[in-house]
Amino acid sequence: MKRLPLLLVGAMLFIVIATSFITSFEHKYRLSSSTMHKWLTEFSGEALVYFIGWENRYFTQELPKESEPPALSSILLELSTSIKPGDIRSLLGNELPGFALYDSTIIVAGEGTDYTNIGYESPPPMELLLSGEDAEVKDIERLEDPEPSEPQNPPGQTTDGKKVAYIYHSHSWESFLPHLKGVTNPDHAIHSKVNITMVGKKLGEELESRGIGAAVDMTDMTEFLRKNNADYRKSYPMSRTLVESAMANNNDLELIFDLHRDSSRRKTTTATIDGKSYAKVLFVIGKGNPNYEKNQAAAQEIHKILNEKYPSLSRGVIGKNKSEGTNGVYNQDMHENALLIEFGGVDNNMDELYRSAEAIAEAVAEYYWKQKDVKAE
């Protein structure tokens, strides 16, 4: 009984000292829910199952036979330093300026896809982007109003006039070198009209021809940013307002696609299928979205369908974390079927891009009607 007051005083002193110690750190070093979330997301699913299995061995029974428990030393090293053993990017990404932009995860690798040719975006010079000056274009007149292809099997199902798909372009200025006279620098492949929005328009028409009502937003994002006194880094928050408006005015939206053009070169972004060249596509998932698993599931299913119909057309599905210089959400928190799709690269031409738009529409249509059938059942 004599020791009890001393123990209470000691406990109170410990709490005061511990609280002072923790709260004296800079904000970025304090323990918080976001910090815990970051630590947990760095665990693999398998490691988490083993961790839970220490308390209840029942859970580990579902793991593959060849699975092995993670080394405790590796886990502690990863949590304390963010360095992942076996992944040199986790070390270099913290030391080399700009290297963290390539800190992506390959969720599903398409044919030929690895970490040496993973997709990336190279922002154009701001002064060039905001100057409003366009390069002269070439070989484009015949492609400005493409006719939708005729599906081999006319749609047996339609959305009855409802616009269930919404297509927009956060970086609408992204253009293609084959259609810009005198432009050879990939970072200068920008144009206010001859750009990724043409691919979005084509994709919308192809979806319509397959019974899926589609609305295509053709906003000039350069002008939109200029009017709102914003720069390149604000393109996703600004395009988010477009999606919010579309969702507020249309309760039928079930598919939301943000179309982009990758900065990779032709060797990486082009496929030859049945003697015709296509612009490869890449699905990007923002893992900074806490509900990204649903977006990822949709991307993986569309990739699978596309791979069966057009082998090697899809470069796969990659995930990007939220970090300095990387958005990591891409407005995908707004809908479970919100995807960012990279169409081709700076060296692809509109013929190749339109073929890919047709292929994507075919895969998306199969995915969409399959999902509707499942829900109906």
Buried (B, 14 or more C-beta within 10 A) or exposed (E): EEEEEEEEEEEEEEEEEEEEEEEEEEEEEEEEEEEEEBBEEBBEEBBEBBBEBEEEEEBBEEBEEEEEBBEEEBBEBBEEEBBBEEBEBBBEBEEEEEBBBBBBBBBBBBEEBEBEBBBEBEBBEEEBBBEEEBBEBEEBEEBEEBEBBEBEEEBEEEBEEBBBBBBBBBBBBBBBBBBBEEBEEBEBBBBBBBBBBBBBBBBBBBBBBBBBBBBBBBBBBBBBBBEEEBEBEBBBBBBBEBBEEBBEEBEBBBBBBBBBBBBBBBEBBBBEBEEEBBBBBBBBBBBBBEEBEBBBEBBBBBBBBBBEEBEBBBBBBBBBBBEEEBBBBBBBBBBBBBBBBBBBBBBBBBBBBBBBBBBBBBBBBBBBBEBBEEEEE
